[in-house]
Amino acid sequence: MTENKGEVGSYLKRIGQIPLLKPDEEIELGKQVKRMMTCWEKK
């Protein structure tokens, strides 16, 4: 169990170093995902 806590802590530390998306970037990414999903549904 202690080993899992160490892995989770390591993961949280790593992802904490990645900058978050800005609001406009998040909106654009959502639009891109929606377009991709529409393309996949047409197949």
HTML snippet that shows the backbone in 3Dmol.js (N, CA, C, O; Angstrom):
<script src="https://3Dmol.org/build/3Dmol-min.js"></script>
<div id="view" style="width:600px;height:400px;position:relative"></div>
<script>
const pdb = `
ATOM      1  N   MET A   1       0.819  -1.190   0.000  1.00  0.00           N
ATOM      2  CA  MET A   1       0.000   0.000   0.000  1.00  0.00           C
ATOM      3  C   MET A   1       0.867   1.259   0.000  1.00  0.00           C
ATOM      4  O   MET A   1       0.541   2.224  -0.691  1.00  0.00           O
ATOM      5  N   THR A   2       1.939   1.267   0.745  1.00  0.00           N
ATOM      6  CA  THR A   2       2.845   2.415   0.794  1.00  0.00           C
ATOM      7  C   THR A   2       3.441   2.679  -0.582  1.00  0.00           C
ATOM      8  O   THR A   2       3.652   3.827  -0.972  1.00  0.00           O
ATOM      9  N   GLU A   3       3.707   1.604  -1.306  1.00  0.00           N
ATOM     10  CA  GLU A   3       4.273   1.740  -2.637  1.00  0.00           C
ATOM     11  C   GLU A   3       3.315   2.503  -3.552  1.00  0.00           C
ATOM     12  O   GLU A   3       3.754   3.349  -4.332  1.00  0.00           O
ATOM     13  N   ASN A   4       2.017   2.218  -3.469  1.00  0.00           N
ATOM     14  CA  ASN A   4       1.025   2.916  -4.287  1.00  0.00           C
ATOM     15  C   ASN A   4       0.970   4.395  -3.948  1.00  0.00           C
ATOM     16  O   ASN A   4       0.842   5.231  -4.843  1.00  0.00           O
ATOM     17  N   LYS A   5       1.066   4.730  -2.665  1.00  0.00           N
ATOM     18  CA  LYS A   5       1.038   6.133  -2.259  1.00  0.00           C
ATOM     19  C   LYS A   5       2.227   6.878  -2.853  1.00  0.00           C
ATOM     20  O   LYS A   5       2.101   8.033  -3.259  1.00  0.00           O
ATOM     21  N   GLY A   6       3.373   6.222  -2.903  1.00  0.00           N
ATOM     22  CA  GLY A   6       4.561   6.836  -3.495  1.00  0.00           C
ATOM     23  C   GLY A   6       4.384   7.088  -4.974  1.00  0.00           C
ATOM     24  O   GLY A   6       4.812   8.118  -5.495  1.00  0.00           O
ATOM     25  N   GLU A   7       3.747   6.134  -5.656  1.00  0.00           N
ATOM     26  CA  GLU A   7       3.503   6.287  -7.090  1.00  0.00           C
ATOM     27  C   GLU A   7       2.525   7.417  -7.348  1.00  0.00           C
ATOM     28  O   GLU A   7       2.716   8.209  -8.271  1.00  0.00           O
ATOM     29  N   VAL A   8       1.490   7.497  -6.546  1.00  0.00           N
ATOM     30  CA  VAL A   8       0.497   8.559  -6.711  1.00  0.00           C
ATOM     31  C   VAL A   8       1.145   9.911  -6.442  1.00  0.00           C
ATOM     32  O   VAL A   8       0.922  10.865  -7.188  1.00  0.00           O
ATOM     33  N   GLY A   9       1.929  10.000  -5.402  1.00  0.00           N
ATOM     34  CA  GLY A   9       2.618  11.241  -5.084  1.00  0.00           C
ATOM     35  C   GLY A   9       3.548  11.675  -6.201  1.00  0.00           C
ATOM     36  O   GLY A   9       3.626  12.856  -6.539  1.00  0.00           O
ATOM     37  N   SER A  10       4.250  10.711  -6.769  1.00  0.00           N
ATOM     38  CA  SER A  10       5.155  11.001  -7.878  1.00  0.00           C
ATOM     39  C   SER A  10       4.372  11.501  -9.087  1.00  0.00           C
ATOM     40  O   SER A  10       4.782  12.455  -9.748  1.00  0.00           O
ATOM     41  N   TYR A  11       3.258  10.860  -9.369  1.00  0.00           N
ATOM     42  CA  TYR A  11       2.405  11.273 -10.485  1.00  0.00           C
ATOM     43  C   TYR A  11       1.888  12.693 -10.271  1.00  0.00           C
ATOM     44  O   TYR A  11       1.946  13.517 -11.183  1.00  0.00           O
ATOM     45  N   LEU A  12       1.385  12.981  -9.077  1.00  0.00           N
ATOM     46  CA  LEU A  12       0.847  14.312  -8.784  1.00  0.00           C
ATOM     47  C   LEU A  12       1.930  15.382  -8.892  1.00  0.00           C
ATOM     48  O   LEU A  12       1.673  16.494  -9.354  1.00  0.00           O
ATOM     49  N   LYS A  13       3.125  15.042  -8.469  1.00  0.00           N
ATOM     50  CA  LYS A  13       4.242  15.988  -8.567  1.00  0.00           C
ATOM     51  C   LYS A  13       4.560  16.293 -10.028  1.00  0.00           C
ATOM     52  O   LYS A  13       4.790  17.446 -10.395  1.00  0.00           O
ATOM     53  N   ARG A  14       4.570  15.253 -10.856  1.00  0.00           N
ATOM     54  CA  ARG A  14       4.880  15.446 -12.281  1.00  0.00           C
ATOM     55  C   ARG A  14       3.806  16.262 -12.978  1.00  0.00           C
ATOM     56  O   ARG A  14       4.129  17.194 -13.714  1.00  0.00           O
ATOM     57  N   ILE A  15       2.529  15.933 -12.764  1.00  0.00           N
ATOM     58  CA  ILE A  15       1.485  16.662 -13.474  1.00  0.00           C
ATOM     59  C   ILE A  15       1.350  18.094 -12.964  1.00  0.00           C
ATOM     60  O   ILE A  15       0.846  18.960 -13.679  1.00  0.00           O
ATOM     61  N   GLY A  16       1.792  18.346 -11.747  1.00  0.00           N
ATOM     62  CA  GLY A  16       1.766  19.695 -11.213  1.00  0.00           C
ATOM     63  C   GLY A  16       2.733  20.629 -11.917  1.00  0.00           C
ATOM     64  O   GLY A  16       2.620  21.849 -11.796  1.00  0.00           O
ATOM     65  N   GLN A  17       3.682  20.066 -12.653  1.00  0.00           N
ATOM     66  CA  GLN A  17       4.671  20.869 -13.373  1.00  0.00           C
ATOM     67  C   GLN A  17       4.200  21.251 -14.769  1.00  0.00           C
ATOM     68  O   GLN A  17       4.842  22.059 -15.439  1.00  0.00           O
ATOM     69  N   ILE A  18       3.083  20.678 -15.213  1.00  0.00           N
ATOM     70  CA  ILE A  18       2.563  20.948 -16.550  1.00  0.00           C
ATOM     71  C   ILE A  18       1.578  22.114 -16.459  1.00  0.00           C
ATOM     72  O   ILE A  18       0.631  22.063 -15.673  1.00  0.00           O
ATOM     73  N   PRO A  19       1.792  23.161 -17.253  1.00  0.00           N
ATOM     74  CA  PRO A  19       0.887  24.307 -17.184  1.00  0.00           C
ATOM     75  C   PRO A  19      -0.513  23.947 -17.677  1.00  0.00           C
ATOM     76  O   PRO A  19      -0.678  23.151 -18.602  1.00  0.00           O
ATOM     77  N   LEU A  20      -1.512  24.546 -17.043  1.00  0.00           N
ATOM     78  CA  LEU A  20      -2.895  24.322 -17.450  1.00  0.00           C
ATOM     79  C   LEU A  20      -3.187  25.080 -18.735  1.00  0.00           C
ATOM     80  O   LEU A  20      -2.497  26.038 -19.082  1.00  0.00           O
ATOM     81  N   LEU A  21      -4.227  24.630 -19.436  1.00  0.00           N
ATOM     82  CA  LEU A  21      -4.654  25.345 -20.635  1.00  0.00           C
ATOM     83  C   LEU A  21      -5.289  26.669 -20.241  1.00  0.00           C
ATOM     84  O   LEU A  21      -5.928  26.782 -19.195  1.00  0.00           O
ATOM     85  N   LYS A  22      -5.104  27.665 -21.093  1.00  0.00           N
ATOM     86  CA  LYS A  22      -5.800  28.934 -20.918  1.00  0.00           C
ATOM     87  C   LYS A  22      -7.242  28.717 -21.378  1.00  0.00           C
ATOM     88  O   LYS A  22      -7.500  27.805 -22.163  1.00  0.00           O
ATOM     89  N   PRO A  23      -8.181  29.530 -20.908  1.00  0.00           N
ATOM     90  CA  PRO A  23      -9.593  29.323 -21.288  1.00  0.00           C
ATOM     91  C   PRO A  23      -9.823  29.241 -22.797  1.00  0.00           C
ATOM     92  O   PRO A  23     -10.583  28.386 -23.252  1.00  0.00           O
ATOM     93  N   ASP A  24      -9.187  30.106 -23.578  1.00  0.00           N
ATOM     94  CA  ASP A  24      -9.385  30.063 -25.025  1.00  0.00           C
ATOM     95  C   ASP A  24      -8.790  28.790 -25.636  1.00  0.00           C
ATOM     96  O   ASP A  24      -9.326  28.271 -26.615  1.00  0.00           O
ATOM     97  N   GLU A  25      -7.696  28.285 -25.073  1.00  0.00           N
ATOM     98  CA  GLU A  25      -7.104  27.033 -25.554  1.00  0.00           C
ATOM     99  C   GLU A  25      -8.023  25.850 -25.241  1.00  0.00           C
ATOM    100  O   GLU A  25      -8.170  24.934 -26.050  1.00  0.00           O
ATOM    101  N   GLU A  26      -8.630  25.883 -24.071  1.00  0.00           N
ATOM    102  CA  GLU A  26      -9.537  24.812 -23.678  1.00  0.00           C
ATOM    103  C   GLU A  26     -10.756  24.774 -24.599  1.00  0.00           C
ATOM    104  O   GLU A  26     -11.197  23.699 -25.005  1.00  0.00           O
ATOM    105  N   ILE A  27     -11.294  25.938 -24.926  1.00  0.00           N
ATOM    106  CA  ILE A  27     -12.451  26.018 -25.828  1.00  0.00           C
ATOM    107  C   ILE A  27     -12.085  25.491 -27.204  1.00  0.00           C
ATOM    108  O   ILE A  27     -12.842  24.720 -27.793  1.00  0.00           O
ATOM    109  N   GLU A  28     -10.934  25.896 -27.723  1.00  0.00           N
ATOM    110  CA  GLU A  28     -10.497  25.437 -29.041  1.00  0.00           C
ATOM    111  C   GLU A  28     -10.286  23.927 -29.048  1.00  0.00           C
ATOM    112  O   GLU A  28     -10.671  23.256 -30.006  1.00  0.00           O
ATOM    113  N   LEU A  29      -9.683  23.388 -28.003  1.00  0.00           N
ATOM    114  CA  LEU A  29      -9.478  21.946 -27.911  1.00  0.00           C
ATOM    115  C   LEU A  29     -10.817  21.210 -27.894  1.00  0.00           C
ATOM    116  O   LEU A  29     -10.965  20.177 -28.546  1.00  0.00           O
ATOM    117  N   GLY A  30     -11.780  21.733 -27.158  1.00  0.00           N
ATOM    118  CA  GLY A  30     -13.116  21.129 -27.122  1.00  0.00           C
ATOM    119  C   GLY A  30     -13.758  21.107 -28.491  1.00  0.00           C
ATOM    120  O   GLY A  30     -14.398  20.125 -28.866  1.00  0.00           O
ATOM    121  N   LYS A  31     -13.591  22.194 -29.245  1.00  0.00           N
ATOM    122  CA  LYS A  31     -14.148  22.257 -30.605  1.00  0.00           C
ATOM    123  C   LYS A  31     -13.486  21.219 -31.508  1.00  0.00           C
ATOM    124  O   LYS A  31     -14.153  20.567 -32.311  1.00  0.00           O
ATOM    125  N   GLN A  32     -12.168  21.073 -31.370  1.00  0.00           N
ATOM    126  CA  GLN A  32     -11.449  20.088 -32.179  1.00  0.00           C
ATOM    127  C   GLN A  32     -11.913  18.669 -31.852  1.00  0.00           C
ATOM    128  O   GLN A  32     -12.109  17.855 -32.754  1.00  0.00           O
ATOM    129  N   VAL A  33     -12.084  18.380 -30.590  1.00  0.00           N
ATOM    130  CA  VAL A  33     -12.554  17.051 -30.174  1.00  0.00           C
ATOM    131  C   VAL A  33     -13.949  16.793 -30.727  1.00  0.00           C
ATOM    132  O   VAL A  33     -14.236  15.696 -31.208  1.00  0.00           O
ATOM    133  N   LYS A  34     -14.809  17.788 -30.661  1.00  0.00           N
ATOM    134  CA  LYS A  34     -16.174  17.637 -31.179  1.00  0.00           C
ATOM    135  C   LYS A  34     -16.147  17.352 -32.682  1.00  0.00           C
ATOM    136  O   LYS A  34     -16.902  16.508 -33.164  1.00  0.00           O
ATOM    137  N   ARG A  35     -15.283  18.051 -33.426  1.00  0.00           N
ATOM    138  CA  ARG A  35     -15.168  17.800 -34.871  1.00  0.00           C
ATOM    139  C   ARG A  35     -14.671  16.387 -35.132  1.00  0.00           C
ATOM    140  O   ARG A  35     -15.178  15.705 -36.023  1.00  0.00           O
ATOM    141  N   MET A  36     -13.684  15.942 -34.363  1.00  0.00           N
ATOM    142  CA  MET A  36     -13.154  14.585 -34.543  1.00  0.00           C
ATOM    143  C   MET A  36     -14.229  13.539 -34.256  1.00  0.00           C
ATOM    144  O   MET A  36     -14.354  12.557 -34.988  1.00  0.00           O
ATOM    145  N   MET A  37     -14.998  13.747 -33.198  1.00  0.00           N
ATOM    146  CA  MET A  37     -16.049  12.785 -32.835  1.00  0.00           C
ATOM    147  C   MET A  37     -17.097  12.723 -33.934  1.00  0.00           C
ATOM    148  O   MET A  37     -17.614  11.647 -34.232  1.00  0.00           O
ATOM    149  N   THR A  38     -17.416  13.848 -34.534  1.00  0.00           N
ATOM    150  CA  THR A  38     -18.393  13.880 -35.625  1.00  0.00           C
ATOM    151  C   THR A  38     -17.873  13.073 -36.808  1.00  0.00           C
ATOM    152  O   THR A  38     -18.629  12.331 -37.434  1.00  0.00           O
ATOM    153  N   CYS A  39     -16.588  13.213 -37.115  1.00  0.00           N
ATOM    154  CA  CYS A  39     -15.986  12.454 -38.216  1.00  0.00           C
ATOM    155  C   CYS A  39     -16.046  10.954 -37.940  1.00  0.00           C
ATOM    156  O   CYS A  39     -16.365  10.171 -38.835  1.00  0.00           O
ATOM    157  N   TRP A  40     -15.742  10.550 -36.708  1.00  0.00           N
ATOM    158  CA  TRP A  40     -15.751   9.125 -36.360  1.00  0.00           C
ATOM    159  C   TRP A  40     -17.163   8.552 -36.417  1.00  0.00           C
ATOM    160  O   TRP A  40     -17.342   7.392 -36.787  1.00  0.00           O
ATOM    161  N   GLU A  41     -18.155   9.340 -36.060  1.00  0.00           N
ATOM    162  CA  GLU A  41     -19.541   8.859 -36.076  1.00  0.00           C
ATOM    163  C   GLU A  41     -20.014   8.615 -37.490  1.00  0.00           C
ATOM    164  O   GLU A  41     -20.898   7.785 -37.705  1.00  0.00           O
ATOM    165  N   LYS A  42     -19.450   9.316 -38.462  1.00  0.00           N
ATOM    166  CA  LYS A  42     -19.852   9.183 -39.874  1.00  0.00           C
ATOM    167  C   LYS A  42     -19.312   7.904 -40.496  1.00  0.00           C
ATOM    168  O   LYS A  42     -19.801   7.477 -41.542  1.00  0.00           O
ATOM    169  N   LYS A  43     -18.307   7.283 -39.872  1.00  0.00           N
ATOM    170  CA  LYS A  43     -17.713   6.052 -40.429  1.00  0.00           C
ATOM    171  C   LYS A  43     -18.608   4.870 -40.235  1.00  0.00           C
ATOM    172  O   LYS A  43     -18.263   3.761 -40.643  1.00  0.00           O
TER     173      LYS A  43
END
`;
const viewer = $3Dmol.createViewer("view");
viewer.addModel(pdb, "pdb");
viewer.setStyle({}, {cartoon: {color: "spectrum"}});
viewer.zoomTo();
viewer.render();
</script>
